[in-house]
Amino acid sequence: MNVPVLETARLRLRGHTVADFPALKAGWADEAVVRHIGGKPSRPDESWARLLRYRGLWPLLGFGYWAV
């Protein structure tokens, strides 16, 4: 299943790709970011597993997370 893309003049929501990993890894490792979502900083392997889950939800369930 392809992840749908939702787009307006100011926003684009799309499925995650491998190219998103550096930014995802940096965000989940930043204490200032995860403090606001009730988590703890993630190791790179935890962020990689998160990216795989984000992408894998769509073909398995027909819904999931978007990259902004």
N, CA, C and O atoms as a Tripos MOL2 file, in Angstrom:
@<TRIPOS>MOLECULE
protein
  272   271    68     0     0
PROTEIN
NO_CHARGES

@<TRIPOS>ATOM
      1 N           0.8420   -1.1840    0.0000 N.3       1 MET1
      2 CA          0.0000    0.0000    0.0000 C.3       1 MET1
      3 C           0.8790    1.2360    0.0000 C.2       1 MET1
      4 O           1.8230    1.3350    0.7830 O.2       1 MET1
      5 N           0.5710    2.1680   -0.8700 N.am      2 ASN2
      6 CA          1.2460    3.4510   -0.8520 C.3       2 ASN2
      7 C           0.6160    4.3380    0.2070 C.2       2 ASN2
      8 O          -0.6030    4.3490    0.3800 O.2       2 ASN2
      9 N           1.4400    5.0680    0.9010 N.am      3 VAL3
     10 CA          0.9520    5.9970    1.9140 C.3       3 VAL3
     11 C           0.3700    7.2100    1.1950 C.2       3 VAL3
     12 O           1.0350    7.8030    0.3450 O.2       3 VAL3
     13 N          -0.8710    7.5860    1.5280 N.am      4 PRO4
     14 CA         -1.4380    8.7620    0.8760 C.3       4 PRO4
     15 C          -0.6670   10.0210    1.2580 C.2       4 PRO4
     16 O          -0.0940   10.1060    2.3440 O.2       4 PRO4
     17 N          -0.6610   10.9800    0.3660 N.am      5 VAL5
     18 CA         -0.0370   12.2730    0.6100 C.3       5 VAL5
     19 C          -1.1550   13.2920    0.7280 C.2       5 VAL5
     20 O          -2.0100   13.3970   -0.1520 O.2       5 VAL5
     21 N          -1.1410   14.0470    1.8280 N.am      6 LEU6
     22 CA         -2.0950   15.1370    2.0170 C.3       6 LEU6
     23 C          -1.3180   16.4320    1.9020 C.2       6 LEU6
     24 O          -0.3040   16.6220    2.5730 O.2       6 LEU6
     25 N          -1.7980   17.3210    1.0480 N.am      7 GLU7
     26 CA         -1.0340   18.5370    0.7960 C.3       7 GLU7
     27 C          -1.9570   19.7430    0.7100 C.2       7 GLU7
     28 O          -3.0070   19.7110    0.0690 O.2       7 GLU7
     29 N          -1.5260   20.8100    1.3800 N.am      8 THR8
     30 CA         -2.1780   22.1080    1.2770 C.3       8 THR8
     31 C          -1.1120   23.1000    0.8310 C.2       8 THR8
     32 O           0.0260   22.7200    0.5580 O.2       8 THR8
     33 N          -1.4830   24.3530    0.7600 N.am      9 ALA9
     34 CA         -0.5140   25.3770    0.3600 C.3       9 ALA9
     35 C           0.6340   25.4980    1.3610 C.2       9 ALA9
     36 O           1.7290   25.9250    0.9970 O.2       9 ALA9
     37 N           0.3900   25.1250    2.6230 N.am     10 ARG10
     38 CA          1.4120   25.3200    3.6560 C.3      10 ARG10
     39 C           1.8810   24.0430    4.3410 C.2      10 ARG10
     40 O           2.7640   24.1000    5.1970 O.2      10 ARG10
     41 N           1.3200   22.9020    3.9890 N.am     11 LEU11
     42 CA          1.6300   21.6750    4.7140 C.3      11 LEU11
     43 C           1.6190   20.4900    3.7660 C.2      11 LEU11
     44 O           0.7970   20.4040    2.8540 O.2      11 LEU11
     45 N           2.5580   19.5740    4.0060 N.am     12 ARG12
     46 CA          2.5890   18.3210    3.2370 C.3      12 ARG12
     47 C           2.8010   17.1680    4.2030 C.2      12 ARG12
     48 O           3.8040   17.1320    4.9150 O.2      12 ARG12
     49 N           1.8740   16.2320    4.2360 N.am     13 LEU13
     50 CA          1.9830   15.0250    5.0430 C.3      13 LEU13
     51 C           2.2420   13.8720    4.0870 C.2      13 LEU13
     52 O           1.5200   13.7050    3.1050 O.2      13 LEU13
     53 N           3.2690   13.0740    4.3680 N.am     14 ARG14
     54 CA          3.6510   11.9610    3.4920 C.3      14 ARG14
     55 C           4.1940   10.8340    4.3490 C.2      14 ARG14
     56 O           4.4360   11.0040    5.5440 O.2      14 ARG14
     57 N           4.3800    9.6980    3.7330 N.am     15 GLY15
     58 CA          4.9560    8.5640    4.4390 C.3      15 GLY15
     59 C           6.4360    8.7730    4.7240 C.2      15 GLY15
     60 O           7.1180    9.5200    4.0230 O.2      15 GLY15
     61 N           6.9170    8.1070    5.7540 N.am     16 HIS16
     62 CA          8.3370    8.1690    6.0950 C.3      16 HIS16
     63 C           9.1760    7.3990    5.0820 C.2      16 HIS16
     64 O           8.7190    6.4220    4.4890 O.2      16 HIS16
     65 N          10.4080    7.8590    4.8990 N.am     17 THR17
     66 CA         11.3670    7.1710    4.0460 C.3      17 THR17
     67 C          12.6770    7.0180    4.8070 C.2      17 THR17
     68 O          12.8570    7.6030    5.8760 O.2      17 THR17
     69 N          13.5820    6.2330    4.2540 N.am     18 VAL18
     70 CA         14.9040    6.0620    4.8640 C.3      18 VAL18
     71 C          15.6210    7.4100    4.9850 C.2      18 VAL18
     72 O          16.3900    7.6280    5.9210 O.2      18 VAL18
     73 N          15.3660    8.2980    4.0470 N.am     19 ALA19
     74 CA         16.0000    9.6280    4.0880 C.3      19 ALA19
     75 C          15.5810   10.4360    5.3100 C.2      19 ALA19
     76 O          16.2570   11.4020    5.6640 O.2      19 ALA19
     77 N          14.4860   10.0650    5.9580 N.am     20 ASP20
     78 CA         14.0290   10.7590    7.1640 C.3      20 ASP20
     79 C          14.7750   10.3210    8.4230 C.2      20 ASP20
     80 O          14.6450   10.9540    9.4710 O.2      20 ASP20
     81 N          15.5500    9.2480    8.3290 N.am     21 PHE21
     82 CA         16.1770    8.6930    9.5290 C.3      21 PHE21
     83 C          17.0790    9.6740   10.2660 C.2      21 PHE21
     84 O          16.9630    9.7580   11.4890 O.2      21 PHE21
     85 N          17.9700   10.4220    9.6170 N.am     22 PRO22
     86 CA         18.8270   11.3360   10.3860 C.3      22 PRO22
     87 C          18.0330   12.3460   11.2220 C.2      22 PRO22
     88 O          18.3820   12.5940   12.3760 O.2      22 PRO22
     89 N          16.9880   12.9220   10.6650 N.am     23 ALA23
     90 CA         16.1860   13.8950   11.4130 C.3      23 ALA23
     91 C          15.3880   13.2150   12.5210 C.2      23 ALA23
     92 O          15.2780   13.7480   13.6250 O.2      23 ALA23
     93 N          14.8300   12.0410   12.2330 N.am     24 LEU24
     94 CA         14.0740   11.3020   13.2370 C.3      24 LEU24
     95 C          14.9860   10.9090   14.3980 C.2      24 LEU24
     96 O          14.6170   11.0450   15.5640 O.2      24 LEU24
     97 N          16.1730   10.4230   14.0670 N.am     25 LYS25
     98 CA         17.1510   10.0290   15.0950 C.3      25 LYS25
     99 C          17.5410   11.2260   15.9630 C.2      25 LYS25
    100 O          17.6140   11.1110   17.1860 O.2      25 LYS25
    101 N          17.7900   12.3600   15.3350 N.am     26 ALA26
    102 CA         18.1800   13.5630   16.0810 C.3      26 ALA26
    103 C          17.0470   14.0370   16.9920 C.2      26 ALA26
    104 O          17.2830   14.4090   18.1410 O.2      26 ALA26
    105 N          15.8320   14.0200   16.4820 N.am     27 GLY27
    106 CA         14.6970   14.4690   17.2870 C.3      27 GLY27
    107 C          14.4530   13.5860   18.4960 C.2      27 GLY27
    108 O          14.2480   14.0910   19.5990 O.2      27 GLY27
    109 N          14.4730   12.2670   18.3020 N.am     28 TRP28
    110 CA         14.2230   11.3510   19.4060 C.3      28 TRP28
    111 C          15.3930   11.2550   20.3870 C.2      28 TRP28
    112 O          15.2330   10.7230   21.4850 O.2      28 TRP28
    113 N          16.5580   11.7600   20.0050 N.am     29 ALA29
    114 CA         17.7060   11.7710   20.9220 C.3      29 ALA29
    115 C          17.7800   13.0640   21.7310 C.2      29 ALA29
    116 O          18.5660   13.1550   22.6740 O.2      29 ALA29
    117 N          16.9880   14.0470   21.3810 N.am     30 ASP30
    118 CA         17.0450   15.3720   22.0000 C.3      30 ASP30
    119 C          16.1670   15.4170   23.2530 C.2      30 ASP30
    120 O          14.9490   15.2660   23.1700 O.2      30 ASP30
    121 N          16.7880   15.6250   24.3970 N.am     31 GLU31
    122 CA         16.0380   15.6580   25.6600 C.3      31 GLU31
    123 C          14.9690   16.7430   25.6630 C.2      31 GLU31
    124 O          13.8990   16.5560   26.2430 O.2      31 GLU31
    125 N          15.2430   17.8650   25.0280 N.am     32 ALA32
    126 CA         14.2630   18.9570   24.9920 C.3      32 ALA32
    127 C          13.0150   18.5710   24.2010 C.2      32 ALA32
    128 O          11.9290   19.0800   24.4780 O.2      32 ALA32
    129 N          13.1540   17.6900   23.2360 N.am     33 VAL33
    130 CA         12.0090   17.2340   22.4430 C.3      33 VAL33
    131 C          11.2250   16.1780   23.2050 C.2      33 VAL33
    132 O          10.0140   16.3150   23.3800 O.2      33 VAL33
    133 N          11.8870   15.1450   23.6520 N.am     34 VAL34
    134 CA         11.1700   14.0210   24.2730 C.3      34 VAL34
    135 C          10.5820   14.3840   25.6270 C.2      34 VAL34
    136 O           9.6570   13.7140   26.0870 O.2      34 VAL34
    137 N          11.0830   15.4080   26.2670 N.am     35 ARG35
    138 CA         10.5220   15.8560   27.5430 C.3      35 ARG35
    139 C           9.0400   16.2180   27.3730 C.2      35 ARG35
    140 O           8.2480   16.0160   28.2930 O.2      35 ARG35
    141 N           8.6700   16.7410   26.2300 N.am     36 HIS36
    142 CA          7.3010   17.1980   25.9970 C.3      36 HIS36
    143 C           6.3620   16.0920   25.5290 C.2      36 HIS36
    144 O           5.1620   16.3260   25.3880 O.2      36 HIS36
    145 N           6.8770   14.9140   25.2890 N.am     37 ILE37
    146 CA          6.0230   13.7940   24.8850 C.3      37 ILE37
    147 C           6.1260   12.6320   25.8690 C.2      37 ILE37
    148 O           5.7350   11.5050   25.5660 O.2      37 ILE37
    149 N           6.6510   12.9240   27.0310 N.am     38 GLY38
    150 CA          6.6770   11.9470   28.0990 C.3      38 GLY38
    151 C           7.6440   10.8030   27.9170 C.2      38 GLY38
    152 O           7.4880    9.7520   28.5380 O.2      38 GLY38
    153 N           8.6410   10.9930   27.0750 N.am     39 GLY39
    154 CA          9.5790    9.9130   26.8260 C.3      39 GLY39
    155 C          10.9690   10.1980   27.3300 C.2      39 GLY39
    156 O          11.2200   11.1920   28.0120 O.2      39 GLY39
    157 N          11.8580    9.3090   26.9820 N.am     40 LYS40
    158 CA         13.2690    9.4920   27.2790 C.3      40 LYS40
    159 C          14.0110    9.4620   25.9500 C.2      40 LYS40
    160 O          13.5050    8.8980   24.9800 O.2      40 LYS40
    161 N          15.1900   10.0520   25.8850 N.am     41 PRO41
    162 CA         15.9450   10.0300   24.6240 C.3      41 PRO41
    163 C          16.1640    8.5960   24.1350 C.2      41 PRO41
    164 O          16.3630    7.6730   24.9250 O.2      41 PRO41
    165 N          16.1220    8.4410   22.8230 N.am     42 SER42
    166 CA         16.2540    7.1200   22.2100 C.3      42 SER42
    167 C          17.6400    6.9190   21.6220 C.2      42 SER42
    168 O          18.2690    7.8540   21.1260 O.2      42 SER42
    169 N          18.0990    5.6750   21.6890 N.am     43 ARG43
    170 CA         19.3420    5.2900   21.0080 C.3      43 ARG43
    171 C          19.0580    5.2070   19.5060 C.2      43 ARG43
    172 O          17.9000    5.0950   19.1050 O.2      43 ARG43
    173 N          20.1030    5.2600   18.6720 N.am     44 PRO44
    174 CA         19.8840    5.1600   17.2260 C.3      44 PRO44
    175 C          19.1200    3.9030   16.8030 C.2      44 PRO44
    176 O          18.2730    3.9710   15.9120 O.2      44 PRO44
    177 N          19.4070    2.7600   17.4250 N.am     45 ASP45
    178 CA         18.6880    1.5370   17.0450 C.3      45 ASP45
    179 C          17.2110    1.6150   17.4180 C.2      45 ASP45
    180 O          16.3690    1.0490   16.7200 O.2      45 ASP45
    181 N          16.8900    2.3000   18.4960 N.am     46 GLU46
    182 CA         15.4810    2.4750   18.8650 C.3      46 GLU46
    183 C          14.7770    3.3930   17.8650 C.2      46 GLU46
    184 O          13.6180    3.1640   17.5170 O.2      46 GLU46
    185 N          15.4690    4.4160   17.4130 N.am     47 SER47
    186 CA         14.8930    5.3150   16.4130 C.3      47 SER47
    187 C          14.7010    4.5970   15.0860 C.2      47 SER47
    188 O          13.7110    4.8290   14.3940 O.2      47 SER47
    189 N          15.6380    3.7270   14.7250 N.am     48 TRP48
    190 CA         15.5020    2.9470   13.4880 C.3      48 TRP48
    191 C          14.2700    2.0440   13.5690 C.2      48 TRP48
    192 O          13.4970    1.9600   12.6150 O.2      48 TRP48
    193 N          14.0860    1.3710   14.7020 N.am     49 ALA49
    194 CA         12.9150    0.5120   14.8830 C.3      49 ALA49
    195 C          11.6330    1.3290   14.8100 C.2      49 ALA49
    196 O          10.6290    0.8630   14.2720 O.2      49 ALA49
    197 N          11.6600    2.5330   15.3440 N.am     50 ARG50
    198 CA         10.4970    3.4130   15.2790 C.3      50 ARG50
    199 C          10.1740    3.7580   13.8200 C.2      50 ARG50
    200 O           9.0110    3.7210   13.4180 O.2      50 ARG50
    201 N          11.1880    4.0880   13.0350 N.am     51 LEU51
    202 CA         10.9790    4.4000   11.6170 C.3      51 LEU51
    203 C          10.3660    3.2070   10.8860 C.2      51 LEU51
    204 O           9.4590    3.3820   10.0720 O.2      51 LEU51
    205 N          10.8480    2.0080   11.1660 N.am     52 LEU52
    206 CA         10.2880    0.8100   10.5330 C.3      52 LEU52
    207 C           8.8250    0.6080   10.9220 C.2      52 LEU52
    208 O           8.0050    0.2240   10.0890 O.2      52 LEU52
    209 N           8.5040    0.8630   12.1730 N.am     53 ARG53
    210 CA          7.1030    0.7480   12.6130 C.3      53 ARG53
    211 C           6.2370    1.7830   11.9170 C.2      53 ARG53
    212 O           5.1470    1.4650   11.4410 O.2      53 ARG53
    213 N           6.7180    3.0250   11.8530 N.am     54 TYR54
    214 CA          5.9430    4.0780   11.1920 C.3      54 TYR54
    215 C           5.5920    3.6680    9.7670 C.2      54 TYR54
    216 O           4.4440    3.7950    9.3410 O.2      54 TYR54
    217 N           6.5770    3.1800    9.0430 N.am     55 ARG55
    218 CA          6.3740    2.8170    7.6400 C.3      55 ARG55
    219 C           5.5370    1.5390    7.5070 C.2      55 ARG55
    220 O           4.7250    1.4170    6.5900 O.2      55 ARG55
    221 N           5.7360    0.6060    8.4120 N.am     56 GLY56
    222 CA          5.0670   -0.6860    8.3130 C.3      56 GLY56
    223 C           3.5990   -0.6840    8.6840 C.2      56 GLY56
    224 O           2.8750   -1.6050    8.3070 O.2      56 GLY56
    225 N           3.1390    0.3170    9.4080 N.am     57 LEU57
    226 CA          1.7280    0.3550    9.7820 C.3      57 LEU57
    227 C           0.8100    0.4830    8.5680 C.2      57 LEU57
    228 O          -0.2510   -0.1380    8.5150 O.2      57 LEU57
    229 N           1.2250    1.2870    7.6030 N.am     58 TRP58
    230 CA          0.3640    1.5530    6.4490 C.3      58 TRP58
    231 C           0.0010    0.2860    5.6700 C.2      58 TRP58
    232 O          -1.1880    0.0450    5.4650 O.2      58 TRP58
    233 N           0.9500   -0.5330    5.2290 N.am     59 PRO59
    234 CA          0.5450   -1.7170    4.4610 C.3      59 PRO59
    235 C          -0.1710   -2.7720    5.3180 C.2      59 PRO59
    236 O          -0.9870   -3.5390    4.8070 O.2      59 PRO59
    237 N           0.1340   -2.8050    6.6040 N.am     60 LEU60
    238 CA         -0.5000   -3.8110    7.4520 C.3      60 LEU60
    239 C          -1.9050   -3.4300    7.9040 C.2      60 LEU60
    240 O          -2.8020   -4.2720    7.9430 O.2      60 LEU60
    241 N          -2.0940   -2.1440    8.2460 N.am     61 LEU61
    242 CA         -3.3650   -1.7340    8.8240 C.3      61 LEU61
    243 C          -4.1430   -0.7200    7.9740 C.2      61 LEU61
    244 O          -5.3310   -0.4980    8.2120 O.2      61 LEU61
    245 N          -3.4880   -0.1140    6.9990 N.am     62 GLY62
    246 CA         -4.1670    0.8780    6.1740 C.3      62 GLY62
    247 C          -4.1760    2.2770    6.7660 C.2      62 GLY62
    248 O          -4.8200    3.1810    6.2350 O.2      62 GLY62
    249 N          -3.4570    2.4500    7.8730 N.am     63 PHE63
    250 CA         -3.3110    3.7720    8.4760 C.3      63 PHE63
    251 C          -2.0120    3.7970    9.2490 C.2      63 PHE63
    252 O          -1.4130    2.7500    9.4960 O.2      63 PHE63
    253 N          -1.5680    4.9840    9.6320 N.am     64 GLY64
    254 CA         -0.3250    5.0880   10.3790 C.3      64 GLY64
    255 C           0.1160    6.5230   10.5240 C.2      64 GLY64
    256 O          -0.6960    7.4450   10.4460 O.2      64 GLY64
    257 N           1.3990    6.7100   10.7340 N.am     65 TYR65
    258 CA          1.9880    8.0280   10.9480 C.3      65 TYR65
    259 C           2.4190    8.6480    9.6400 C.2      65 TYR65
    260 O           2.7690    7.9480    8.6900 O.2      65 TYR65
    261 N           2.3900    9.9690    9.6000 N.am     66 TRP66
    262 CA          2.9190   10.7190    8.4750 C.3      66 TRP66
    263 C           4.1710   11.4710    8.9110 C.2      66 TRP66
    264 O           4.3670   11.7590   10.0910 O.2      66 TRP66
    265 N           5.0010   11.7760    7.9410 N.am     67 ALA67
    266 CA          6.0880   12.7240    8.1420 C.3      67 ALA67
    267 C           5.5360   14.0880    7.7440 C.2      67 ALA67
    268 O           4.7880   14.1990    6.7720 O.2      67 ALA67
    269 N           5.9020   15.1150    8.4880 N.am     68 VAL68
    270 CA          5.4170   16.4690    8.2080 C.3      68 VAL68
    271 C           6.4940   17.2210    7.4700 C.2      68 VAL68
    272 O           6.3080   18.3890    7.1290 O.2      68 VAL68
@<TRIPOS>BOND
     1     1     2 1
     2     2     3 1
     3     3     4 2
     4     3     5 am
     5     5     6 1
     6     6     7 1
     7     7     8 2
     8     7     9 am
     9     9    10 1
    10    10    11 1
    11    11    12 2
    12    11    13 am
    13    13    14 1
    14    14    15 1
    15    15    16 2
    16    15    17 am
    17    17    18 1
    18    18    19 1
    19    19    20 2
    20    19    21 am
    21    21    22 1
    22    22    23 1
    23    23    24 2
    24    23    25 am
    25    25    26 1
    26    26    27 1
    27    27    28 2
    28    27    29 am
    29    29    30 1
    30    30    31 1
    31    31    32 2
    32    31    33 am
    33    33    34 1
    34    34    35 1
    35    35    36 2
    36    35    37 am
    37    37    38 1
    38    38    39 1
    39    39    40 2
    40    39    41 am
    41    41    42 1
    42    42    43 1
    43    43    44 2
    44    43    45 am
    45    45    46 1
    46    46    47 1
    47    47    48 2
    48    47    49 am
    49    49    50 1
    50    50    51 1
    51    51    52 2
    52    51    53 am
    53    53    54 1
    54    54    55 1
    55    55    56 2
    56    55    57 am
    57    57    58 1
    58    58    59 1
    59    59    60 2
    60    59    61 am
    61    61    62 1
    62    62    63 1
    63    63    64 2
    64    63    65 am
    65    65    66 1
    66    66    67 1
    67    67    68 2
    68    67    69 am
    69    69    70 1
    70    70    71 1
    71    71    72 2
    72    71    73 am
    73    73    74 1
    74    74    75 1
    75    75    76 2
    76    75    77 am
    77    77    78 1
    78    78    79 1
    79    79    80 2
    80    79    81 am
    81    81    82 1
    82    82    83 1
    83    83    84 2
    84    83    85 am
    85    85    86 1
    86    86    87 1
    87    87    88 2
    88    87    89 am
    89    89    90 1
    90    90    91 1
    91    91    92 2
    92    91    93 am
    93    93    94 1
    94    94    95 1
    95    95    96 2
    96    95    97 am
    97    97    98 1
    98    98    99 1
    99    99   100 2
   100    99   101 am
   101   101   102 1
   102   102   103 1
   103   103   104 2
   104   103   105 am
   105   105   106 1
   106   106   107 1
   107   107   108 2
   108   107   109 am
   109   109   110 1
   110   110   111 1
   111   111   112 2
   112   111   113 am
   113   113   114 1
   114   114   115 1
   115   115   116 2
   116   115   117 am
   117   117   118 1
   118   118   119 1
   119   119   120 2
   120   119   121 am
   121   121   122 1
   122   122   123 1
   123   123   124 2
   124   123   125 am
   125   125   126 1
   126   126   127 1
   127   127   128 2
   128   127   129 am
   129   129   130 1
   130   130   131 1
   131   131   132 2
   132   131   133 am
   133   133   134 1
   134   134   135 1
   135   135   136 2
   136   135   137 am
   137   137   138 1
   138   138   139 1
   139   139   140 2
   140   139   141 am
   141   141   142 1
   142   142   143 1
   143   143   144 2
   144   143   145 am
   145   145   146 1
   146   146   147 1
   147   147   148 2
   148   147   149 am
   149   149   150 1
   150   150   151 1
   151   151   152 2
   152   151   153 am
   153   153   154 1
   154   154   155 1
   155   155   156 2
   156   155   157 am
   157   157   158 1
   158   158   159 1
   159   159   160 2
   160   159   161 am
   161   161   162 1
   162   162   163 1
   163   163   164 2
   164   163   165 am
   165   165   166 1
   166   166   167 1
   167   167   168 2
   168   167   169 am
   169   169   170 1
   170   170   171 1
   171   171   172 2
   172   171   173 am
   173   173   174 1
   174   174   175 1
   175   175   176 2
   176   175   177 am
   177   177   178 1
   178   178   179 1
   179   179   180 2
   180   179   181 am
   181   181   182 1
   182   182   183 1
   183   183   184 2
   184   183   185 am
   185   185   186 1
   186   186   187 1
   187   187   188 2
   188   187   189 am
   189   189   190 1
   190   190   191 1
   191   191   192 2
   192   191   193 am
   193   193   194 1
   194   194   195 1
   195   195   196 2
   196   195   197 am
   197   197   198 1
   198   198   199 1
   199   199   200 2
   200   199   201 am
   201   201   202 1
   202   202   203 1
   203   203   204 2
   204   203   205 am
   205   205   206 1
   206   206   207 1
   207   207   208 2
   208   207   209 am
   209   209   210 1
   210   210   211 1
   211   211   212 2
   212   211   213 am
   213   213   214 1
   214   214   215 1
   215   215   216 2
   216   215   217 am
   217   217   218 1
   218   218   219 1
   219   219   220 2
   220   219   221 am
   221   221   222 1
   222   222   223 1
   223   223   224 2
   224   223   225 am
   225   225   226 1
   226   226   227 1
   227   227   228 2
   228   227   229 am
   229   229   230 1
   230   230   231 1
   231   231   232 2
   232   231   233 am
   233   233   234 1
   234   234   235 1
   235   235   236 2
   236   235   237 am
   237   237   238 1
   238   238   239 1
   239   239   240 2
   240   239   241 am
   241   241   242 1
   242   242   243 1
   243   243   244 2
   244   243   245 am
   245   245   246 1
   246   246   247 1
   247   247   248 2
   248   247   249 am
   249   249   250 1
   250   250   251 1
   251   251   252 2
   252   251   253 am
   253   253   254 1
   254   254   255 1
   255   255   256 2
   256   255   257 am
   257   257   258 1
   258   258   259 1
   259   259   260 2
   260   259   261 am
   261   261   262 1
   262   262   263 1
   263   263   264 2
   264   263   265 am
   265   265   266 1
   266   266   267 1
   267   267   268 2
   268   267   269 am
   269   269   270 1
   270   270   271 1
   271   271   272 2
@<TRIPOS>SUBSTRUCTURE
     1 MET1         2 RESIDUE 1 A MET
     2 ASN2         6 RESIDUE 1 A ASN
     3 VAL3        10 RESIDUE 1 A VAL
     4 PRO4        14 RESIDUE 1 A PRO
     5 VAL5        18 RESIDUE 1 A VAL
     6 LEU6        22 RESIDUE 1 A LEU
     7 GLU7        26 RESIDUE 1 A GLU
     8 THR8        30 RESIDUE 1 A THR
     9 ALA9        34 RESIDUE 1 A ALA
    10 ARG10       38 RESIDUE 1 A ARG
    11 LEU11       42 RESIDUE 1 A LEU
    12 ARG12       46 RESIDUE 1 A ARG
    13 LEU13       50 RESIDUE 1 A LEU
    14 ARG14       54 RESIDUE 1 A ARG
    15 GLY15       58 RESIDUE 1 A GLY
    16 HIS16       62 RESIDUE 1 A HIS
    17 THR17       66 RESIDUE 1 A THR
    18 VAL18       70 RESIDUE 1 A VAL
    19 ALA19       74 RESIDUE 1 A ALA
    20 ASP20       78 RESIDUE 1 A ASP
    21 PHE21       82 RESIDUE 1 A PHE
    22 PRO22       86 RESIDUE 1 A PRO
    23 ALA23       90 RESIDUE 1 A ALA
    24 LEU24       94 RESIDUE 1 A LEU
    25 LYS25       98 RESIDUE 1 A LYS
    26 ALA26      102 RESIDUE 1 A ALA
    27 GLY27      106 RESIDUE 1 A GLY
    28 TRP28      110 RESIDUE 1 A TRP
    29 ALA29      114 RESIDUE 1 A ALA
    30 ASP30      118 RESIDUE 1 A ASP
    31 GLU31      122 RESIDUE 1 A GLU
    32 ALA32      126 RESIDUE 1 A ALA
    33 VAL33      130 RESIDUE 1 A VAL
    34 VAL34      134 RESIDUE 1 A VAL
    35 ARG35      138 RESIDUE 1 A ARG
    36 HIS36      142 RESIDUE 1 A HIS
    37 ILE37      146 RESIDUE 1 A ILE
    38 GLY38      150 RESIDUE 1 A GLY
    39 GLY39      154 RESIDUE 1 A GLY
    40 LYS40      158 RESIDUE 1 A LYS
    41 PRO41      162 RESIDUE 1 A PRO
    42 SER42      166 RESIDUE 1 A SER
    43 ARG43      170 RESIDUE 1 A ARG
    44 PRO44      174 RESIDUE 1 A PRO
    45 ASP45      178 RESIDUE 1 A ASP
    46 GLU46      182 RESIDUE 1 A GLU
    47 SER47      186 RESIDUE 1 A SER
    48 TRP48      190 RESIDUE 1 A TRP
    49 ALA49      194 RESIDUE 1 A ALA
    50 ARG50      198 RESIDUE 1 A ARG
    51 LEU51      202 RESIDUE 1 A LEU
    52 LEU52      206 RESIDUE 1 A LEU
    53 ARG53      210 RESIDUE 1 A ARG
    54 TYR54      214 RESIDUE 1 A TYR
    55 ARG55      218 RESIDUE 1 A ARG
    56 GLY56      222 RESIDUE 1 A GLY
    57 LEU57      226 RESIDUE 1 A LEU
    58 TRP58      230 RESIDUE 1 A TRP
    59 PRO59      234 RESIDUE 1 A PRO
    60 LEU60      238 RESIDUE 1 A LEU
    61 LEU61      242 RESIDUE 1 A LEU
    62 GLY62      246 RESIDUE 1 A GLY
    63 PHE63      250 RESIDUE 1 A PHE
    64 GLY64      254 RESIDUE 1 A GLY
    65 TYR65      258 RESIDUE 1 A TYR
    66 TRP66      262 RESIDUE 1 A TRP
    67 ALA67      266 RESIDUE 1 A ALA
    68 VAL68      270 RESIDUE 1 A VAL
